Amino acid sequence: MVYVLGHRPDEFGLVPDEGGFVSFKELLQALHEEEGWGYVRRSHMNEVLVGEDRNLFETADERIRSRERRWDMDLHEPVRFLPKVLFTPVRQRAHPVVMEKGLRPPLDRHLVLTPNREMALRIGRRRDQDPVLLEIMAETAGEKGILFFSFGDLFLATAIPARFIAGPPLPKEVIERRRERAKEKEAPAPTPGTFVLDPSRDPDPHRRARGKKRKGWKEAAKRMRKGRKGRP
């Protein structure tokens, strides 16, 4: 726990918040991925926190941090030299949206990227059993003004536009839905200053009935006149 939280959280795909805290859930997930540590439970951590080593850690609202931290997270000085490609995972259901609108992290968080595919998958499987791995054209994005920050072996970003993201092809049904939406957007709009009459939206439906005679009214009138001539 001291090593993970106080020395190299990045080595385990963990990014503490500004106060250096990591959630117990994230810490357990990272430990379970390590060979021989799958047995660890929250109860074991609680034992540490009430034992003789309790002064090494601090907890708050389901989060934990090491009191002594030998890592640094500089979010003021962006990285000047970037790898050509970085990897980041997304949930399957988020894949179509990301390919269209780009990547944005949750509030008060950063996007986590790594040059290592296996680490990206490891991070992704904490949220989705079969995450989608995306490639980020980091070098090109950096040249276009997108900021990246270094945290150990990981990279952090606040947002990445869709044009710098490459990934697996989208499912056919998603592509079809996109085409349908595009066609709807391309439908010609009414010329400014004009409007289309829609009788079904008339607030006075009786007006339509008054404005036209019912079908067959001439025939009915003729029958009525014939009937009157035959009367005494």
Secondary structure, DSSP 4 states (H G I P E B T S, - for coil): -HIIIII-GGGGT----TTS-EEHHHHHHHHHTSTT-TT--HHHHHHHHHSTTGGGEEEETTEEEESS------SSS--SS--S-EEEEE-GGGHHHHHHH-B-PPTT--EEEBS-HHHHHHHHTTT-SSPEEEEE-HHHHHHTT--EEEETTEEEES-B-GGGEE-SPPPHHHHHHHHHHHHHHHSPPPPTT-----GGG-S-HHHHHHTSPPTTHHHHHHHHHHHHHT--
